[in-house]
Amino acid sequence: MFEKVKRFFNEVNSEGQRIENNLREVKDQYRNNENSSYMQF
């Protein structure tokens, strides 16, 4: 029982890490797009 719970928490944790990384990538892309659109003006 305890092992199942532990494994579940590990999966949730790694999923959270992945989501966090994705958010960071999206933010970086957004920032880059913002900068490049400023350059056009």
N, CA, C and O of each residue as an XYZ file, in Angstrom:
164
protein
N       0.840     -1.202      0.000
C       0.000      0.000      0.000
C       0.875      1.251      0.000
O       0.704      2.151     -0.823
N       1.806      1.284      0.935
C       2.654      2.475      1.050
C       3.475      2.685     -0.216
O       3.665      3.815     -0.665
N       3.964      1.572     -0.792
C       4.758      1.681     -2.023
C       3.939      2.310     -3.135
O       4.441      3.140     -3.893
N       2.679      1.914     -3.232
C       1.809      2.481     -4.276
C       1.689      3.983     -4.095
O       1.797      4.742     -5.058
N       1.467      4.410     -2.863
C       1.315      5.844     -2.590
C       2.596      6.573     -2.957
O       2.566      7.643     -3.564
N       3.733      5.972     -2.577
C       5.015      6.610     -2.849
C       5.226      6.766     -4.354
O       5.648      7.820     -4.831
N       4.925      5.694     -5.093
C       5.107      5.748     -6.537
C       4.179      6.789     -7.153
O       4.561      7.509     -8.075
N       2.956      6.858     -6.631
C       1.998      7.842     -7.134
C       2.535      9.255     -6.941
O       2.461     10.086     -7.846
N       3.079      9.519     -5.746
C       3.605     10.861     -5.485
C       4.799     11.163     -6.380
O       4.968     12.294     -6.836
N       5.624     10.157     -6.630
C       6.768     10.367     -7.522
C       6.298     10.730     -8.919
O       6.859     11.620     -9.557
N       5.263     10.036     -9.396
C       4.746     10.328    -10.735
C       4.184     11.738    -10.789
O       4.439     12.478    -11.739
N       3.419     12.109     -9.771
C       2.835     13.451     -9.735
C       3.942     14.491     -9.717
O       3.851     15.520    -10.386
N       4.984     14.219     -8.951
C       6.089     15.161     -8.826
C       6.783     15.357    -10.166
O       7.038     16.490    -10.573
N       7.091     14.259    -10.853
C       7.785     14.386    -12.135
C       6.878     15.055    -13.163
O       7.350     15.808    -14.014
N       5.579     14.781    -13.085
C       4.635     15.450    -13.990
C       4.648     16.946    -13.725
O       4.633     17.743    -14.664
N       4.677     17.335    -12.456
C       4.731     18.752    -12.098
C       5.987     19.403    -12.640
O       5.950     20.528    -13.137
N       7.102     18.690    -12.543
C       8.357     19.233    -13.067
C       8.241     19.480    -14.566
O       8.686     20.508    -15.075
N       7.632     18.514    -15.269
C       7.511     18.647    -16.723
C       6.647     19.842    -17.079
O       6.980     20.607    -17.984
N       5.541     20.003    -16.372
C       4.644     21.130    -16.640
C       5.382     22.438    -16.387
O       5.261     23.393    -17.153
N       6.153     22.466    -15.294
C       6.903     23.679    -14.959
C       7.883     24.018    -16.084
O       8.002     25.175    -16.489
N       8.581     22.998    -16.581
C       9.530     23.230    -17.673
C       8.817     23.744    -18.911
O       9.305     24.650    -19.586
N       7.653     23.160    -19.210
C       6.895     23.617    -20.377
C       6.496     25.072    -20.214
O       6.610     25.859    -21.154
N       6.026     25.436    -19.021
C       5.626     26.819    -18.783
C       6.808     27.750    -18.981
O       6.672     28.817    -19.578
N       7.968     27.345    -18.481
C       9.155     28.187    -18.619
C       9.487     28.374    -20.096
O       9.813     29.482    -20.524
N       9.406     27.289    -20.879
C       9.694     27.390    -22.312
C       8.722     28.338    -22.986
O       9.119     29.176    -23.795
N       7.448     28.205    -22.653
C       6.431     29.066    -23.268
C       6.702     30.518    -22.914
O       6.587     31.405    -23.760
N       7.062     30.755    -21.654
C       7.350     32.133    -21.235
C       8.530     32.693    -22.018
O       8.498     33.839    -22.466
N       9.576     31.878    -22.179
C      10.744     32.342    -22.932
C      10.366     32.648    -24.374
O      10.784     33.667    -24.923
N       9.579     31.776    -24.987
C       9.160     32.008    -26.370
C       8.343     33.281    -26.457
O       8.513     34.077    -27.380
N       7.455     33.471    -25.492
C       6.609     34.662    -25.493
C       7.467     35.913    -25.377
O       7.242     36.898    -26.080
N       8.453     35.866    -24.485
C       9.334     37.014    -24.301
C      10.090     37.291    -25.603
O      10.225     38.444    -26.014
N      10.580     36.229    -26.247
C      11.308     36.408    -27.508
C      10.398     37.009    -28.565
O      10.815     37.895    -29.310
N       9.161     36.538    -28.637
C       8.222     37.072    -29.623
C       7.951     38.540    -29.344
O       7.875     39.350    -30.268
N       7.806     38.882    -28.072
C       7.557     40.267    -27.692
C       8.713     41.145    -28.160
O       8.503     42.200    -28.758
N       9.931     40.699    -27.881
C      11.105     41.479    -28.267
C      11.167     41.651    -29.775
O      11.457     42.744    -30.262
N      10.898     40.589    -30.519
C      11.011     40.689    -31.973
C       9.909     41.578    -32.534
O      10.118     42.254    -33.542
N       8.736     41.588    -31.898
C       7.671     42.455    -32.415
C       7.999     43.918    -32.105
O       7.621     44.812    -32.862
N       8.700     44.163    -30.996
C       9.132     45.538    -30.717
C      10.121     45.993    -31.782
O      10.114     47.154    -32.191
N      10.966     45.077    -32.226
C      11.990     45.430    -33.196
C      11.376     45.888    -34.515
O      11.978     46.688    -35.231
N      10.204     45.399    -34.837
C       9.603     45.728    -36.133
C       9.185     47.192    -36.202
O       9.133     47.769    -37.288
N       8.892     47.791    -35.070
C       8.396     49.170    -35.096
C       9.537     50.174    -35.151
O       9.296     51.381    -35.179
